[in-house]
Amino acid sequence: MDIFQNLALGAEIAFSLEGLLFCFVGVLVGTFVGVLPGIGPLTAISLALPMTYYLSPPVALIMLAGIFYGAQYGGSIAAILLNLPGTASAAVTCLDGNQLTKQGRAGVALFTAAIASFTGGIVAIFMVLGFTPVIASFAMGFGPVDYFSIMLLGLVAASTLSVGSPLKGMAMVILGIALGLVGTDETSGAARFTFGALALADGISLVALAMGLFGVGEILANLGQERHAPLKASGLTFKSMMPKPAECHGLWKTMLRSSSIGTFVGALPGSGPAIAAFMSYAAEKKLAKNPDKLGQGELRGVAAPESANNAAVQAAFIPTLSLGIPGDAVMAVLLGAMILHGIAPGPMLITSNPEMFWGLVVSFGVGNIMLLILNVPLIRLWVRMLSIPYHMLYPAMLFFICIGVYSVRSSIFDIYTVLFFGVIGYFLIRLRYPAAPLLLGFILGPMMEVHFRRALLMSRGDYMTFFESAPSAASYGDFWCMGGGRKGGVSC
């Protein structure tokens, strides 16, 4: 099929009544959780996972993806108004966005953030459209050795390139792999690390683990924190949001440049939107004629990170859909959602489930238009959302967490699992251990084990098979670079 037939197939899914409804629900919920500091898209997606059991796989993925990129839009609102980033990637937006608020120009900053986010999303859509099928067709020739090596590289990248200590990140990856071993061995059928508990025969529930670490853990960590007084929304009129004509000069170049940086960074495993936002801001500061103005209320300082983080979020689907390798924790949860629906991620996804891939790509465009419509006219509503007291919000979240995880397998044991990992997540946050690599290890660990065993069976136990193919050799070379080594006699 040519590109137009593929897009027509995707449009049937994305423009169906169910597709439009749940795309709207996803971006609406995503914006809401992005506005409220301390929740984040990962928590929201974990909470929404049980709902997807009652949806078709394409529609379920459309809704979950909408939450992810919708949160990037909403995260800028609290960052600009209260200097509190709703998401980690919005931290850079605080630098100039909050300065504009102090200057009485919050409306201009919010409008610029919405337009920049839309631009970044649209640019990334074309990249996903163009590069994912190409990468998938190239990966059709991959074998178990190649998949194992690339997944190993993804885990190492996620632990070493993410914010925080690389050693702590690697420790969390290993812990996640160990948790993924719990359950029934796929090869022998023997129970592993179940300690006689029948509830663990199928392994630890992904939904319970994600909800515990990123839902209950975040709630416990945010209890008792002071709440800033919300900004009054009465002064935010549409007229006050319009930037001056002189300020628009060159702003589109900033958006396109930052969107390109975000797309490139987002497609790399282990990077994510936060790193893309920092890199785009640094590039803008380096290219600016007056770099000292950045950080004092420049619109370019808002447009650059907002374009980059939205582009990175949607570009992160490139390795996830084409190779089955998630770039960060949110992508890992989306990958887990596909597996729970019986969809095998990887190069065969586009040919075996074309309606899912093309429906998702078309829904990106629909969702970005919805977000532009939601964010510009309804900014005053989102500002009022900041006044919701935590003592009402968090108990409601705990209630829905328990209901959601119980509805998956009707198991009380899963509720105890959520609470257990919630306490673990709280201590990880306090000790500054990143929980995201743990989730990546938990999801990719069992897949790596399967490919590792297949590779050894095909090579009759020869471990040198992992160094013979070109993709695996390149992966181990990059692994050596990340460790500070040298490749080919030259510095990496």
PyMOL commands that set and color helices and strands:
alter all, ss='L'
color gray80, all
select helices_A, chain A and resi 3-14+17-35+40-54+57-82+88-91+93-102+106-139+144-160+166-180+198-200+206-222+239-241+245-248+251-266+273-287+291-293+300-315+317-323+329-340+349-352+354-375+379-385+390-409+412-430+436-459+463-467+470-482
alter helices_A, ss='H'
color red, helices_A
select strands_A, chain A and resi 183-184+191-192+486-487+490-491
alter strands_A, ss='S'
color yellow, strands_A
deselect
rebuild
show_as cartoon
